[in-house]
Amino acid sequence: MSSEIVWMILGMGAVTYIPRMLPFVLFKGKELPPFLQGVLKNVPSATLGALIFPGVLFIQEDIWFGILGAAAAFLVAYLGANVIVVVLGAIAVLSVYSFIM
């Protein structure tokens, strides 16, 4: 392995590590404002939604396939079901839809 690749790997490691380490160092022992805490608590959900939504629309050529699966998953999740039940419910609905179409 050439030294150029080693330096590139070390540089990428530093660029990845520094932004993750800075909040711990800068905010150690400090309390964030309640509004900012509320915003940060919603970041994982917003990120997951942004990653999943395009996949729902483009999973097949038939856009209704993805929309129907997402609607079924939302409904089952809204009713308070376990994650496995949500996934199995969406799979069941899409299996029936595939059979009909």
For each residue, the residues with C-beta under 8 A, 3 or more apart:
1: 5 6
2: 5 6
3: 6 7
4: 7 8
5: 1 2 8 9
6: 1 2 3 9 10
7: 3 4 10 11
8: 4 5 11 12
9: 5 6 12 13
10: 6 7 13 14
11: 7 8 14 15
12: 8 9 15 16
13: 9 10 16 17
14: 10 11 17 18
15: 11 12 18 19
16: 12 13 19 20
17: 13 14 20 21
18: 14 15 21 22
19: 15 16 22
20: 16 17 23 24
21: 17 18 24 25
22: 18 19 25 26
23: 20 26 27
24: 20 21 27 28
25: 21 22 28
26: 22 23
27: 23 24 30 32
28: 24 25
29:
30: 27
31:
32: 27 36 37 40
33: 36 37
34: 37 38
35: 38 39
36: 32 33 39 40
37: 32 33 34 40 41
38: 34 35 41 42
39: 35 36 42 43
40: 32 36 37 43
41: 37 38
42: 38 39 45 46
43: 39 40 46 47
44: 47 48
45: 42 48 49
46: 42 43 49 50
47: 43 44 50 51
48: 44 45 51 52
49: 45 46 52 53
50: 46 47 53
51: 47 48 54 55
52: 48 49 55 56
53: 49 50 56 57
54: 51 57 58
55: 51 52 58 59 66
56: 52 53 59 66 67 69 70
57: 53 54 63 66 67
58: 54 55 66
59: 55 56 65 66 69
60: 63 65 66
61:
62: 65 101
63: 57 60 66 67
64: 67 68 97
65: 59 60 62 68 69 94 97 98
66: 55 56 57 58 59 60 63 69 70
67: 56 57 63 64 70 71
68: 64 65 71 72 93 94 97
69: 56 59 65 66 72 73 90 93 94
70: 56 66 67 73 74 90
71: 67 68 74 75
72: 68 69 75 76 89 90 92 93 94
73: 69 70 76 77 86 87 89 90
74: 70 71 77 78
75: 71 72 78 79 89
76: 72 73 79 81 85 86 89 90
77: 73 74 80 81 86
78: 74 75
79: 75 76
80: 77
81: 76 77 85 86 89
82: 85 86
83: 86 87
84: 87 88
85: 76 81 82 88 89
86: 73 76 77 81 82 83 89 90
87: 73 83 84 90 91
88: 84 85 91 92
89: 72 73 75 76 81 85 86 92 93
90: 69 70 72 73 76 86 87 93 94
91: 87 88 94 95
92: 72 88 89 95 96
93: 68 69 72 89 90 96 97
94: 65 68 69 72 90 91 97 98
95: 91 92 98 99
96: 92 93 99 100
97: 64 65 68 93 94 100 101
98: 65 94 95 101
99: 95 96
100: 96 97
101: 62 97 98
